[in-house]
Amino acid sequence: MSHQLTYGEYLKVPDLLDLQKPLSNPEEHDEMLFIIIHQTYELWFKQILHEIGKLQKNLEAGQVWGAVKTMRRILTILKTLVSQIDILETMTPLEFNSFRGFLQQSSGFQSIQFRELEMICGLRSNHVMKALTGNEKEFQRLEKRAVAATLWESFIAYMKKRGYAVEDPKRHHRDGFIHDPSEQNQQVLLDLFRKDPESAHLAELFVDFDEGMMEWRYRHVKMVERTIGTKKGTGGSDGTKYLHSTLNQPVFPDLWAIRAQF
């Protein structure tokens, strides 16, 4: 009789449940929550990157409804990421500081998958690359992302497939967001919104994504502020000072600029 695959075997549940290793001694109760929340974040980041890979293929092939469906899934995951902050905020500053010292130099700033997501959005940060120079595998992973298409470049490729006369985004900046607004593309986008409801719907989902990323950053920075105040981050980062610098930076500035022209 052949072996019947079980739920636990398929999902590697024993391995999964063995991945939580609190470092506090004696063990602090809330460290388990901290580990599980951040491991869950990394799983969701992995899924978002997986979905964006499909989204970009859909866009570059001009497949509007495949892109719409995939983007809606990404947006739902983003909402889940934001809602998880509510769970973290059940932990008081005193409870976090009871084990914070055991984290040593580890920091969410070092999340390679979130840095990949930022790069897909068009953020190229030299100081992030420098922070990872000691990890050759992760450094090469980010270098590969740095030359790959951004989401906006894939959207422009979609517009070209639909016959729109848009210009290719230019990569101007060595540090920060690399795509400047384009007045030419804004005029084409206005035409798209007026005449192409399918593409307009997709474009609005891109605005939802942009807003979702800003919401995530805002909730994250406020959670950090209420937990550690103005202290430096565990990895030596500027803590909330760095996080504040990332707020209100639109990923797709052209889609925001045209709002005033409807």
Contacts in CASP RR format, 6 or more apart in sequence:
PFRMAT RR
TARGET T0000
AUTHOR 0000-0000-0000
METHOD contacts of the structure
MODEL  1
MSHQLTYGEYLKVPDLLDLQKPLSNPEEHDEMLFIIIHQTYELWFKQILH
EIGKLQKNLEAGQVWGAVKTMRRILTILKTLVSQIDILETMTPLEFNSFR
GFLQQSSGFQSIQFRELEMICGLRSNHVMKALTGNEKEFQRLEKRAVAAT
LWESFIAYMKKRGYAVEDPKRHHRDGFIHDPSEQNQQVLLDLFRKDPESA
HLAELFVDFDEGMMEWRYRHVKMVERTIGTKKGTGGSDGTKYLHSTLNQP
VFPDLWAIRAQF
7 13 0 8 1.000
8 14 0 8 1.000
19 39 0 8 1.000
20 32 0 8 1.000
20 35 0 8 1.000
20 36 0 8 1.000
20 39 0 8 1.000
21 35 0 8 1.000
22 28 0 8 1.000
22 31 0 8 1.000
22 32 0 8 1.000
22 35 0 8 1.000
22 99 0 8 1.000
23 31 0 8 1.000
23 99 0 8 1.000
23 102 0 8 1.000
23 103 0 8 1.000
24 31 0 8 1.000
24 98 0 8 1.000
24 99 0 8 1.000
24 102 0 8 1.000
25 102 0 8 1.000
28 95 0 8 1.000
28 98 0 8 1.000
28 99 0 8 1.000
29 95 0 8 1.000
30 91 0 8 1.000
30 95 0 8 1.000
30 96 0 8 1.000
30 98 0 8 1.000
30 99 0 8 1.000
31 99 0 8 1.000
31 102 0 8 1.000
33 87 0 8 1.000
33 88 0 8 1.000
33 90 0 8 1.000
33 91 0 8 1.000
34 88 0 8 1.000
34 91 0 8 1.000
34 96 0 8 1.000
34 99 0 8 1.000
37 84 0 8 1.000
37 87 0 8 1.000
37 88 0 8 1.000
38 108 0 8 1.000
40 84 0 8 1.000
41 81 0 8 1.000
41 84 0 8 1.000
41 111 0 8 1.000
42 111 0 8 1.000
42 113 0 8 1.000
44 77 0 8 1.000
44 80 0 8 1.000
44 81 0 8 1.000
45 111 0 8 1.000
45 113 0 8 1.000
45 114 0 8 1.000
45 116 0 8 1.000
45 117 0 8 1.000
46 113 0 8 1.000
47 77 0 8 1.000
48 74 0 8 1.000
48 77 0 8 1.000
48 78 0 8 1.000
48 117 0 8 1.000
49 113 0 8 1.000
49 116 0 8 1.000
49 117 0 8 1.000
49 120 0 8 1.000
51 70 0 8 1.000
51 73 0 8 1.000
51 74 0 8 1.000
51 77 0 8 1.000
52 74 0 8 1.000
52 117 0 8 1.000
52 120 0 8 1.000
52 151 0 8 1.000
54 70 0 8 1.000
55 67 0 8 1.000
55 70 0 8 1.000
55 71 0 8 1.000
55 74 0 8 1.000
55 151 0 8 1.000
55 154 0 8 1.000
56 149 0 8 1.000
56 151 0 8 1.000
56 154 0 8 1.000
58 64 0 8 1.000
58 66 0 8 1.000
58 67 0 8 1.000
58 70 0 8 1.000
59 67 0 8 1.000
59 154 0 8 1.000
59 155 0 8 1.000
59 157 0 8 1.000
59 158 0 8 1.000
60 149 0 8 1.000
60 154 0 8 1.000
60 157 0 8 1.000
60 158 0 8 1.000
60 161 0 8 1.000
61 161 0 8 1.000
62 157 0 8 1.000
62 158 0 8 1.000
62 161 0 8 1.000
62 162 0 8 1.000
64 158 0 8 1.000
64 198 0 8 1.000
64 199 0 8 1.000
64 202 0 8 1.000
65 198 0 8 1.000
67 158 0 8 1.000
67 202 0 8 1.000
68 201 0 8 1.000
68 202 0 8 1.000
68 205 0 8 1.000
71 202 0 8 1.000
71 205 0 8 1.000
71 206 0 8 1.000
71 208 0 8 1.000
71 209 0 8 1.000
72 205 0 8 1.000
74 209 0 8 1.000
75 205 0 8 1.000
75 208 0 8 1.000
75 209 0 8 1.000
75 212 0 8 1.000
78 209 0 8 1.000
78 212 0 8 1.000
78 213 0 8 1.000
78 215 0 8 1.000
78 216 0 8 1.000
79 212 0 8 1.000
81 216 0 8 1.000
82 212 0 8 1.000
82 215 0 8 1.000
82 216 0 8 1.000
82 219 0 8 1.000
85 219 0 8 1.000
85 220 0 8 1.000
85 223 0 8 1.000
88 223 0 8 1.000
89 223 0 8 1.000
89 226 0 8 1.000
91 227 0 8 1.000
93 226 0 8 1.000
93 227 0 8 1.000
93 228 0 8 1.000
93 229 0 8 1.000
96 227 0 8 1.000
96 228 0 8 1.000
97 228 0 8 1.000
100 228 0 8 1.000
100 234 0 8 1.000
101 234 0 8 1.000
103 234 0 8 1.000
104 234 0 8 1.000
105 234 0 8 1.000
105 235 0 8 1.000
105 236 0 8 1.000
106 234 0 8 1.000
106 235 0 8 1.000
107 233 0 8 1.000
107 234 0 8 1.000
107 235 0 8 1.000
107 236 0 8 1.000
107 237 0 8 1.000
108 114 0 8 1.000
109 128 0 8 1.000
109 131 0 8 1.000
109 233 0 8 1.000
109 235 0 8 1.000
109 236 0 8 1.000
109 237 0 8 1.000
109 242 0 8 1.000
110 131 0 8 1.000
110 132 0 8 1.000
110 235 0 8 1.000
112 132 0 8 1.000
112 138 0 8 1.000
112 141 0 8 1.000
112 142 0 8 1.000
115 125 0 8 1.000
115 128 0 8 1.000
115 132 0 8 1.000
115 142 0 8 1.000
115 145 0 8 1.000
116 141 0 8 1.000
116 142 0 8 1.000
116 145 0 8 1.000
118 125 0 8 1.000
118 128 0 8 1.000
119 142 0 8 1.000
119 145 0 8 1.000
119 146 0 8 1.000
119 148 0 8 1.000
119 150 0 8 1.000
120 145 0 8 1.000
120 148 0 8 1.000
120 150 0 8 1.000
120 151 0 8 1.000
121 150 0 8 1.000
121 151 0 8 1.000
121 213 0 8 1.000
121 251 0 8 1.000
122 150 0 8 1.000
122 151 0 8 1.000
122 152 0 8 1.000
122 177 0 8 1.000
122 178 0 8 1.000
122 179 0 8 1.000
122 251 0 8 1.000
123 176 0 8 1.000
123 177 0 8 1.000
123 178 0 8 1.000
123 249 0 8 1.000
124 146 0 8 1.000
124 173 0 8 1.000
124 174 0 8 1.000
124 175 0 8 1.000
124 176 0 8 1.000
124 178 0 8 1.000
125 175 0 8 1.000
125 176 0 8 1.000
126 174 0 8 1.000
126 175 0 8 1.000
127 175 0 8 1.000
128 142 0 8 1.000
129 139 0 8 1.000
129 142 0 8 1.000
129 143 0 8 1.000
129 146 0 8 1.000
132 138 0 8 1.000
132 139 0 8 1.000
132 142 0 8 1.000
133 139 0 8 1.000
149 157 0 8 1.000
150 169 0 8 1.000
150 178 0 8 1.000
150 179 0 8 1.000
151 206 0 8 1.000
151 209 0 8 1.000
151 251 0 8 1.000
151 252 0 8 1.000
152 169 0 8 1.000
152 179 0 8 1.000
152 251 0 8 1.000
152 252 0 8 1.000
153 168 0 8 1.000
153 169 0 8 1.000
155 203 0 8 1.000
155 206 0 8 1.000
155 252 0 8 1.000
156 166 0 8 1.000
156 168 0 8 1.000
156 169 0 8 1.000
156 185 0 8 1.000
158 199 0 8 1.000
158 202 0 8 1.000
159 166 0 8 1.000
159 188 0 8 1.000
159 192 0 8 1.000
159 199 0 8 1.000
160 166 0 8 1.000
162 192 0 8 1.000
162 196 0 8 1.000
162 199 0 8 1.000
164 188 0 8 1.000
164 191 0 8 1.000
164 192 0 8 1.000
165 188 0 8 1.000
166 182 0 8 1.000
166 184 0 8 1.000
166 185 0 8 1.000
166 188 0 8 1.000
167 182 0 8 1.000
167 184 0 8 1.000
167 185 0 8 1.000
169 179 0 8 1.000
169 182 0 8 1.000
170 179 0 8 1.000
170 180 0 8 1.000
171 178 0 8 1.000
171 179 0 8 1.000
172 178 0 8 1.000
172 179 0 8 1.000
172 180 0 8 1.000
177 249 0 8 1.000
177 251 0 8 1.000
179 253 0 8 1.000
180 253 0 8 1.000
181 253 0 8 1.000
181 254 0 8 1.000
181 257 0 8 1.000
182 254 0 8 1.000
185 254 0 8 1.000
186 254 0 8 1.000
186 257 0 8 1.000
186 258 0 8 1.000
186 261 0 8 1.000
189 203 0 8 1.000
189 254 0 8 1.000
189 255 0 8 1.000
189 258 0 8 1.000
190 258 0 8 1.000
190 261 0 8 1.000
190 262 0 8 1.000
192 199 0 8 1.000
192 200 0 8 1.000
192 203 0 8 1.000
193 200 0 8 1.000
193 203 0 8 1.000
193 258 0 8 1.000
193 262 0 8 1.000
203 255 0 8 1.000
206 252 0 8 1.000
206 255 0 8 1.000
207 252 0 8 1.000
207 255 0 8 1.000
207 256 0 8 1.000
209 251 0 8 1.000
210 250 0 8 1.000
210 251 0 8 1.000
210 252 0 8 1.000
210 255 0 8 1.000
210 256 0 8 1.000
213 251 0 8 1.000
214 247 0 8 1.000
214 248 0 8 1.000
214 249 0 8 1.000
214 250 0 8 1.000
217 243 0 8 1.000
217 246 0 8 1.000
217 247 0 8 1.000
218 247 0 8 1.000
220 243 0 8 1.000
221 240 0 8 1.000
221 243 0 8 1.000
221 244 0 8 1.000
221 247 0 8 1.000
224 239 0 8 1.000
224 240 0 8 1.000
224 243 0 8 1.000
225 240 0 8 1.000
228 239 0 8 1.000
228 240 0 8 1.000
229 240 0 8 1.000
230 240 0 8 1.000
230 241 0 8 1.000
231 239 0 8 1.000
232 238 0 8 1.000
232 239 0 8 1.000
233 239 0 8 1.000
250 256 0 8 1.000
END
